[in-house]
């Protein structure tokens, strides 16, 4: 089971987690980041550096945040707005660079002050 970045990250997107990740599996959307589940090695390095406590092990994800796990998966398997194909598992976020788009659920959330 991979780690999940919840909507708590929206409009904060500190990126400290990206710097800590030893396998480069955290991808940058427009308003938050997403963990590629098949690339995540469950090392938990990202979790303690998150300034807003937005990262959970999928096994420990509170039930009311289950939608965030589904949303995280959608970022990689569904065709996102403005893209021609799903992101899939492109082999590393540094090589891919910022994706610049979020899932429709995240994009529709109101902006945080």
Short mmCIF file of the C-alpha atoms (twelve columns), coordinates in Angstrom:
data_MODEL
# 
_entry.id   MODEL 
# 
loop_
_atom_site.group_PDB 
_atom_site.id 
_atom_site.type_symbol 
_atom_site.label_atom_id 
_atom_site.label_alt_id 
_atom_site.label_comp_id 
_atom_site.label_asym_id 
_atom_site.label_seq_id 
_atom_site.Cartn_x 
_atom_site.Cartn_y 
_atom_site.Cartn_z 
_atom_site.pdbx_PDB_model_num 
ATOM 1   C CA . UNK A 1   0.000   0.000  0.000   1 
ATOM 2   C CA . UNK A 2   1.288   3.414  -0.929  1 
ATOM 3   C CA . UNK A 3   1.103   6.726  0.829   1 
ATOM 4   C CA . UNK A 4   -1.591  9.273  -0.051  1 
ATOM 5   C CA . UNK A 5   -1.485  13.060 -0.082  1 
ATOM 6   C CA . UNK A 6   -4.830  14.423 1.044   1 
ATOM 7   C CA . UNK A 7   -6.624  17.619 0.050   1 
ATOM 8   C CA . UNK A 8   -5.042  19.290 3.088   1 
ATOM 9   C CA . UNK A 9   -2.141  19.946 0.691   1 
ATOM 10  C CA . UNK A 10  -4.284  22.057 -1.669  1 
ATOM 11  C CA . UNK A 11  -2.867  25.553 -2.162  1 
ATOM 12  C CA . UNK A 12  -0.029  24.801 0.277   1 
ATOM 13  C CA . UNK A 13  1.975   22.326 -1.823  1 
ATOM 14  C CA . UNK A 14  5.165   22.876 0.166   1 
ATOM 15  C CA . UNK A 15  7.134   20.295 -1.886  1 
ATOM 16  C CA . UNK A 16  9.331   19.233 1.066   1 
ATOM 17  C CA . UNK A 17  7.949   15.735 0.504   1 
ATOM 18  C CA . UNK A 18  9.321   15.694 -3.047  1 
ATOM 19  C CA . UNK A 19  12.800  16.511 -1.796  1 
ATOM 20  C CA . UNK A 20  12.645  13.688 0.803   1 
ATOM 21  C CA . UNK A 21  11.286  10.974 -1.489  1 
ATOM 22  C CA . UNK A 22  14.107  8.545  -2.343  1 
ATOM 23  C CA . UNK A 23  12.264  7.066  -5.347  1 
ATOM 24  C CA . UNK A 24  10.935  10.269 -6.952  1 
ATOM 25  C CA . UNK A 25  7.291   9.156  -6.870  1 
ATOM 26  C CA . UNK A 26  5.622   12.435 -5.844  1 
ATOM 27  C CA . UNK A 27  4.237   14.392 -8.789  1 
ATOM 28  C CA . UNK A 28  3.275   18.060 -8.753  1 
ATOM 29  C CA . UNK A 29  -0.193  19.035 -9.889  1 
ATOM 30  C CA . UNK A 30  -1.382  22.629 -10.145 1 
ATOM 31  C CA . UNK A 31  -2.639  22.961 -6.542  1 
ATOM 32  C CA . UNK A 32  -1.329  19.848 -4.738  1 
ATOM 33  C CA . UNK A 33  0.984   16.891 -5.134  1 
ATOM 34  C CA . UNK A 34  0.138   13.230 -5.748  1 
ATOM 35  C CA . UNK A 35  1.980   9.984  -4.948  1 
ATOM 36  C CA . UNK A 36  2.273   7.419  -7.763  1 
ATOM 37  C CA . UNK A 37  1.130   4.272  -5.911  1 
ATOM 38  C CA . UNK A 38  3.070   1.730  -7.978  1 
ATOM 39  C CA . UNK A 39  6.326   3.678  -7.529  1 
ATOM 40  C CA . UNK A 40  5.944   4.315  -3.771  1 
ATOM 41  C CA . UNK A 41  8.105   2.003  -1.634  1 
ATOM 42  C CA . UNK A 42  6.284   2.818  1.625   1 
ATOM 43  C CA . UNK A 43  9.380   4.262  3.268   1 
ATOM 44  C CA . UNK A 44  7.397   7.070  4.976   1 
ATOM 45  C CA . UNK A 45  10.171  9.620  4.367   1 
ATOM 46  C CA . UNK A 46  7.622   12.101 3.014   1 
ATOM 47  C CA . UNK A 47  5.250   11.992 5.969   1 
ATOM 48  C CA . UNK A 48  7.229   13.741 8.737   1 
ATOM 49  C CA . UNK A 49  8.352   16.642 6.524   1 
ATOM 50  C CA . UNK A 50  4.834   17.646 5.470   1 
ATOM 51  C CA . UNK A 51  4.079   20.957 7.216   1 
ATOM 52  C CA . UNK A 52  0.300   20.435 7.094   1 
ATOM 53  C CA . UNK A 53  0.101   16.708 7.954   1 
ATOM 54  C CA . UNK A 54  -1.463  15.899 4.585   1 
ATOM 55  C CA . UNK A 55  0.304   12.558 4.033   1 
ATOM 56  C CA . UNK A 56  -1.006  9.219  5.295   1 
ATOM 57  C CA . UNK A 57  -0.253  5.581  4.729   1 
ATOM 58  C CA . UNK A 58  -3.180  4.186  2.753   1 
ATOM 59  C CA . UNK A 59  -3.628  1.654  5.549   1 
ATOM 60  C CA . UNK A 60  -3.952  4.413  8.146   1 
ATOM 61  C CA . UNK A 61  -6.005  6.837  6.087   1 
ATOM 62  C CA . UNK A 62  -9.044  7.932  8.105   1 
ATOM 63  C CA . UNK A 63  -12.293 6.757  6.545   1 
ATOM 64  C CA . UNK A 64  -13.502 10.310 5.905   1 
ATOM 65  C CA . UNK A 65  -10.400 10.859 3.717   1 
ATOM 66  C CA . UNK A 66  -10.889 7.747  1.547   1 
ATOM 67  C CA . UNK A 67  -11.931 10.019 -1.307  1 
ATOM 68  C CA . UNK A 68  -8.361  11.354 -1.335  1 
ATOM 69  C CA . UNK A 69  -6.995  7.875  -2.063  1 
ATOM 70  C CA . UNK A 70  -9.406  7.517  -4.991  1 
ATOM 71  C CA . UNK A 71  -8.482  10.995 -6.184  1 
ATOM 72  C CA . UNK A 72  -4.753  10.235 -5.930  1 
ATOM 73  C CA . UNK A 73  -5.260  7.132  -8.084  1 
ATOM 74  C CA . UNK A 74  -7.336  9.107  -10.603 1 
ATOM 75  C CA . UNK A 75  -4.439  11.545 -11.111 1 
ATOM 76  C CA . UNK A 76  -2.443  8.715  -12.689 1 
ATOM 77  C CA . UNK A 77  -5.061  6.522  -14.402 1 
ATOM 78  C CA . UNK A 78  -7.595  8.999  -15.807 1 
ATOM 79  C CA . UNK A 79  -7.094  11.515 -18.579 1 
ATOM 80  C CA . UNK A 80  -6.744  14.845 -16.806 1 
ATOM 81  C CA . UNK A 81  -8.149  18.081 -18.249 1 
ATOM 82  C CA . UNK A 82  -5.980  19.400 -21.080 1 
ATOM 83  C CA . UNK A 83  -4.036  16.138 -21.488 1 
ATOM 84  C CA . UNK A 84  -4.264  13.528 -24.225 1 
ATOM 85  C CA . UNK A 85  -3.561  10.422 -22.156 1 
ATOM 86  C CA . UNK A 86  -3.327  9.299  -18.535 1 
ATOM 87  C CA . UNK A 87  -0.071  10.124 -16.766 1 
ATOM 88  C CA . UNK A 88  0.409   6.476  -15.781 1 
ATOM 89  C CA . UNK A 89  3.758   5.621  -14.230 1 
ATOM 90  C CA . UNK A 90  6.231   7.796  -16.128 1 
ATOM 91  C CA . UNK A 91  9.247   6.761  -14.049 1 
ATOM 92  C CA . UNK A 92  9.939   9.790  -11.902 1 
ATOM 93  C CA . UNK A 93  8.616   13.244 -11.178 1 
ATOM 94  C CA . UNK A 94  11.916  15.016 -11.786 1 
ATOM 95  C CA . UNK A 95  11.991  13.724 -15.336 1 
ATOM 96  C CA . UNK A 96  8.314   14.539 -15.868 1 
ATOM 97  C CA . UNK A 97  8.351   17.978 -14.246 1 
ATOM 98  C CA . UNK A 98  5.246   19.750 -12.953 1 
ATOM 99  C CA . UNK A 99  2.101   18.286 -14.476 1 
ATOM 100 C CA . UNK A 100 0.330   21.638 -14.076 1 
ATOM 101 C CA . UNK A 101 -3.164  20.217 -13.707 1 
ATOM 102 C CA . UNK A 102 -5.173  18.524 -10.975 1 
ATOM 103 C CA . UNK A 103 -8.004  16.059 -10.863 1 
ATOM 104 C CA . UNK A 104 -11.417 17.675 -11.437 1 
ATOM 105 C CA . UNK A 105 -12.243 17.258 -7.724  1 
ATOM 106 C CA . UNK A 106 -9.188  19.204 -6.584  1 
ATOM 107 C CA . UNK A 107 -9.513  21.826 -9.325  1 
ATOM 108 C CA . UNK A 108 -13.095 22.510 -8.203  1 
ATOM 109 C CA . UNK A 109 -12.208 23.159 -4.550  1 
ATOM 110 C CA . UNK A 110 -12.413 26.788 -3.467  1 
ATOM 111 C CA . UNK A 111 -9.093  28.602 -3.154  1 
ATOM 112 C CA . UNK A 112 -7.605  28.784 0.315   1 
ATOM 113 C CA . UNK A 113 -6.686  32.179 1.695   1 
# 
